[in-house]
Amino acid sequence: DRKRVLFVLSMQGGKILASGSDTAADGIIKLSGGVNAVDGFSGYKQLSDEAVITARPDVILMMNNAGPAASDDELFANPSILSTPAGAARKVVRMDGGYLLGFGPRTADVIHDLAASLYGGQAAD
């Protein structure tokens, strides 16, 4: 089963800014074997609590070193996140933003690393 991944660009005031289609985050999620949990819009948008719950992500993907970071405690204290499979399992993957979304010579490494984070030992299969 392909993992549903919610890319969270930021959390400010408890609101989640997430990636829809036609973004670098959407591309790297798909290349890594995941499914973007949000597919109803293009670009980045603030999601309602209902949209986060309906997206049913298995994994939350976030960047390190890119603006004000939300801690795991802050992330999983959000009621809409907590109501998802990712929230129940406290499953978050954090990667350096330039590495994750840079799409350059290291892209194959990023795809491998993200796939390994999503699927563990099955990523090699």
C-alpha positions as CSV (number, residue, x, y, z in Angstrom):
1,D,0.0,0.0,0.0
2,R,1.2,3.4,-0.9
3,K,1.6,5.8,2.1
4,R,-0.6,8.9,2.1
5,V,1.8,11.9,2.9
6,L,0.8,15.3,4.1
7,F,3.5,17.9,3.4
8,V,3.2,20.6,6.0
9,L,5.0,23.8,5.0
10,S,4.2,25.6,8.3
11,M,1.9,25.7,11.3
12,Q,1.1,29.2,12.5
13,G,-1.7,29.8,15.0
14,G,-2.6,26.1,14.8
15,K,-3.4,26.4,11.1
16,I,-1.7,24.1,8.7
17,L,-0.2,25.3,5.4
18,A,0.0,22.2,3.2
19,S,1.1,21.2,-0.3
20,G,-1.4,20.4,-3.0
21,S,-0.6,19.2,-6.5
22,D,1.9,20.9,-8.9
23,T,4.5,21.6,-6.2
24,A,8.0,20.4,-5.5
25,A,6.7,18.6,-2.4
26,D,4.0,16.8,-4.5
27,G,6.7,15.7,-7.0
28,I,9.1,14.3,-4.4
29,I,6.3,12.5,-2.6
30,K,5.2,10.8,-5.8
31,L,8.8,10.0,-6.9
32,S,9.3,8.3,-3.5
33,G,6.4,6.0,-3.9
34,G,3.9,8.0,-1.7
35,V,0.6,9.6,-2.5
36,N,0.0,13.3,-1.7
37,A,-2.8,13.2,0.9
38,V,-4.2,16.5,-0.4
39,D,-5.2,16.5,-4.1
40,G,-8.0,19.0,-4.3
41,F,-6.0,22.1,-5.2
42,S,-2.8,23.3,-6.8
43,G,0.0,25.0,-4.9
44,Y,0.1,25.6,-1.1
45,K,-3.0,26.4,0.9
46,Q,-4.1,26.7,4.5
47,L,-6.2,23.7,5.3
48,S,-9.3,23.6,7.5
49,D,-9.4,21.1,10.3
50,E,-11.9,19.1,8.3
51,A,-9.6,19.0,5.3
52,V,-6.7,17.6,7.4
53,I,-8.9,14.9,8.9
54,T,-10.4,14.0,5.5
55,A,-6.9,13.8,3.9
56,R,-6.1,10.8,6.3
57,P,-2.3,11.0,6.1
58,D,-0.3,8.1,7.2
59,V,2.8,10.3,7.5
60,I,3.4,14.0,8.0
61,L,6.4,15.4,6.0
62,M,8.0,18.6,7.2
63,M,11.2,20.5,6.5
64,N,14.0,21.2,9.0
65,N,15.8,24.6,9.0
66,A,13.1,26.4,7.1
67,G,11.3,29.1,9.1
68,P,9.7,28.7,12.5
69,A,9.7,25.0,13.2
70,A,6.8,23.3,14.9
71,S,8.0,20.7,17.5
72,D,6.6,17.2,17.5
73,D,4.6,18.1,20.7
74,E,3.1,21.1,18.9
75,L,2.3,19.1,15.8
76,F,0.6,16.3,17.5
77,A,-1.2,18.6,19.9
78,N,-3.2,19.9,16.9
79,P,-6.6,18.2,17.1
80,S,-6.9,17.7,13.4
81,I,-3.5,16.1,13.1
82,L,-4.2,13.9,16.1
83,S,-7.4,12.7,14.4
84,T,-5.4,11.2,11.5
85,P,-3.5,7.9,11.2
86,A,-0.3,9.9,11.2
87,G,-1.3,11.6,14.4
88,A,-2.4,8.4,16.1
89,A,1.0,6.8,15.2
90,R,3.0,10.0,15.8
91,K,4.6,9.5,12.4
92,V,6.5,12.5,11.1
93,V,9.4,12.7,8.8
94,R,11.6,15.8,8.8
95,M,14.2,16.5,6.2
96,D,16.4,19.5,5.3
97,G,14.3,21.8,3.0
98,G,17.1,22.4,0.5
99,Y,17.8,18.7,0.3
100,L,14.2,17.6,0.1
101,L,12.9,20.1,-2.5
102,G,16.1,21.2,-4.3
103,F,15.7,18.9,-7.3
104,G,19.4,18.8,-8.3
105,P,22.2,16.2,-8.3
106,R,21.1,14.8,-5.0
107,T,17.5,14.1,-6.1
108,A,18.0,10.3,-6.4
109,D,19.4,10.3,-2.8
110,V,16.4,12.3,-1.6
111,I,14.0,9.8,-3.3
112,H,15.8,6.9,-1.6
113,D,15.9,8.5,1.8
114,L,12.3,9.5,1.8
115,A,11.2,6.1,0.5
116,A,13.2,4.4,3.2
117,S,11.5,6.7,5.8
118,L,8.1,5.9,4.4
119,Y,8.5,2.2,3.9
120,G,11.5,1.1,5.9
121,G,13.1,-2.1,4.5
122,Q,10.4,-2.5,1.9
123,A,11.8,0.6,0.0
124,A,14.5,-1.6,-1.6
125,D,11.8,-4.0,-3.0
